[in-house]
Amino acid sequence: MRIGLLTPSPDHPLLAAATALLTPRHHVAALDPATAADPPVGDLADVYLLKTRTPRALAFARRLEERGAPVLNSAGSTAQVQDRTAMAGIALRAGLPFVATATEPSLVGLAARGDLSYPVVIKSRHSRRHDLVARVDDPVRLAVLAAEWGDEPVVVQRFTPNDGWDHKLWVVGDHVFAGLRRSELAPPAGTGTESLPTDRLPAGWLDVVRRVGEVFALDVYGVDLLDVAGTPLIVDVNAFPGIRGQSGAPEALASLTLSTAAGAHRPRALAPAQPVS
């Protein structure tokens, strides 16, 4: 099989480990969408793994899909979860336990209104590396952020009291991996993720996480959950996360890659987009 990695970082631990499993029998080639030319129609790989989220990368992946190449995850699904406003709307309409989310055109405009009920969590509307994610407890902190982030479109979420730990769940095809990480919004900040056996999760949590994949048409994804008195509350969804340090994750990715390349698995199709205000 011919496998393409759409990424500027083929040495990422998950990709590198999966590549090591695949290369004895299959050809794996990395393409950086920032610099790569579109491959000819007759020279397409059997499957592409989309491990980057830049606009150029998404456009590159869309062109591959239009030519008939399967992409994990699809460009449309990846783009959908980058917009936190769209993400929240889709999740809530589907009945998922997603944190209530309001959208503001700019952080400076939000600060000028002066009508927030604290504490809140403020995030960049568009998910990306080094975006804004902060707990805000008072107008002083809001003013400091507004001075730095100014015109940044943001979403506002009511802070939900919790135990200070993020439950990180990652899905690769039919396989689910879990970990605990100290929340960046709850001191003291942690520096790593502790593996968590999935059988230690409360009843029903795995069903919620698998439902996320169906709703957002994702095959490789992560879900961040808070434990609110035993009930899961989704605060974020990510396409193709790193899944570092999880035993069995590279094997699961290699298996999903081959089954997709062979046509035994079809990447999930994105439902028609709903209008987002």
N, C-alpha and C positions, 0 to 999 in steps of 0.2 A: 504494500500500500504506500501511497505518497501522502504525506502529512505536512501541512503548512502551519507554521506558528506565526500569527500576526501579532508582533510585539517588538518593542525596541530592546527588550531584556530577555533573550532566550536563556540566560543563565539564572533566571529566577528559580529558587529551589524547587518549586513544584514542577515547573516546566522542564528543568534540567533532569530531575529524577524520572519523570515520565518519558522523556526523550531517551534516557539511558535504557529504559525497559523496551522501548520500541525499535531502536536502531539496529539491534542484531538481525532483524528480519525485514525492516521497513525503512523507507527513506524519509527522513525528517529534515525540513528546510525552514529556516527562520526568514521572515520578511518584515522589515520595518515599514509600515505604511507611510511614514513620513518621507521616505526616500525611494521606496520601491516603485517600479513601473508595473502597470497591470499585466499579469501573465496572459499570453495568448489563449484563446478559447480552447485550443487543443492541448494546452500545456497546464491545465488546472490540476491541482492536487485532488485527492479523493475526499479530503476533509480539511477544514481550516479551524484552528483554535484562536479565538479572538480575545487576547489578553492585553488590551489597551483600549482606551475610551475617548481618544481625541476625535474631534470632528473629522479630521482627515482619515483616521483609521476607520471610523464608522462608514464614511463614504466609500472607502476602498472595499470594505466588507460587503456593502450593498451591491457594488458592481460584481463581485464574485457570486453573490446569491442570484443576481439577475442572469448570470451565465450558467446557472444550474449547480454551482458548488455548494455543498452543505457547510454551514458555519456554526460553530458552538462558541458562545451563544449567538443568536442572530443579531444583526445590527440594530433592528428595530427594538428587540427586547432589551438590549444593552442600553440604548438611548433612553428608553422609557424609564428605567430606574435611576438615571442620572438626574432627572428632574424630580425633586422631592415633592413638589406640588402635585405633579401627575401621579407619582408613586402613592401618595396618601389618598388621593381621590379614588384611584383604581382599587386600592386595598380596602378602603371603607365601603365602597359600593359592592365589593365582593363579599363583605361580611367578615373580613379578617380583623383581628383585634389590633388595629393600628392606632398609634397615638394621634389624637386630634391635632390637626395642623392648619394654621392660617398662613396666608402669603402676604408679603409686603413688597412693593416695588423697590424700596431702598431702605437701608438701615437708618440713614439719616432722617428719612421721612417718618419712620417708626419712632425714633427718639423725639422728634418734634411734636408728635401727637400727645405724648405724656399720659396715656390712658391704660398702660399695662398693669396687670395684676401679677405681682411677683410672687415666687420665682418663676422664671421661664427658661426654656432652652431655645437659643437662636442659632440657626444653621444657614449656610449659603443655600439658596434655592437649587443651584446646580452643583451636584456632587463632583468633586475633583480632588486631586492631590493638594494638600495644604489649604483646604477650604476652611470656612469659619464654622466652628462648632463650640458653643460656649454656654455655660449656665450664667444667667444674669439675675442678681438678687435685688438690685436697686437702680435708680436712675443714674447714679454716678458711674457704675460699671457700664451701663448702656451708653452713656455719653462718651466714655473712653473708646468703646468699640466703634461707635459711629464716627469718631474722629479718624480712626484707622481704616474703616471699611466703607464709609461714606455711601457711595451709590450702589453697593452690593445688594442685589435682590436676595431676600431672605425668607425663610419660613420661621414661624414662631409656634412653639409647642409648650403647653403647660408642663412644668416640671412635675413628674410623678414620683412621690416618695417611694424609695426602694432600698434594697440592702447594699447598694453601691457596687454591685457586680453586674457586668454585661455577660449574658449567656450568648456565646458565639456559636451558631450552628451553620455548618457547611454541607452542601449537598452536591454530590457528583453522580449523576444518573440515579441509580437506586440506592446509593450509599450515603449515609448521614454520619457526620463527624461533629463532635461538640467540644467546647472548651469554656472556661471561665476566665474573664479578664477584668481586672479592676477598672471601673469606669473612669474615663478621663475627666468626668464631671464630678467625681466623688473622691476627695482626698482621703488617704494618701494615694497618689497616682501609682499604678502598677507598671511594671516593665515587661511583663511576659504573660503568656496564656497557659493556663493549667488545663491539661486534657481532662475531659469529663466523659465517662462512659454513658452512652445514650440511655442505658437502662436505669440510670439515676435521675433522668428527667421526669417531671410530673406527668401523669397520665394525660394523653391528648396533645402534648406539645409536638411530638413528631408529626401528627396529623396536620397541625397548623403549618409546620414548616414545609411539608410536602405540598400543601395547598398553595403556598406562596409560589412554588414552581409552576403550578398549573395556571394560576392567575396571571403571572407575569411572563409565561412562556419561556422559562429559563431551565436549562439542563445542568449548568454549573453555577452555583450561586451561594451567597451567604445571607443569613438572617440574624440581626441583632435583636435580642429579646431582653426585657426586664421581667423579673419575677415579682408580681404584685399580689402578695398574699396567695401564692400558688397559681395565679392566673397569668398566662403569658401576655405581654404587651410588646408589639413590634415597634421598634424605633428606627430601623433602617433595613434596606435590602440592597445587596451588592451583586453585580454580575461578575463572575469569574474572579473570586477573591484569591488571596495567596495561599490559604490553607497550610500555613507553615507548621511543621512539627507534628503532623497528624499521621500516625502509622496507618498505612493502607491507602492514603489519598493518592499518591502517584500511581499505584496499581489500578485504582478505580478510574482515574483519568485515562490511563492507557487503554483499559478495557472499553470505556465509553467511546474513545477515539476510534478504535478499530471497528466496533460494532456500527458506528456511524459511517465510517469509510466503506464498509461492506454493504451498507444499505439495510442492515438489520434494525438500526435505530434511525428514526427521522427526527431532526431537531424540532423542538416544539414551535408551532406556528403562532405568531402574534395575532391576537384578535384585533379587529378594527379599532383604531384609537377613538377615545371619547373626548369631547371638547373639554379643555381645561381653562378655567378662568384665571 
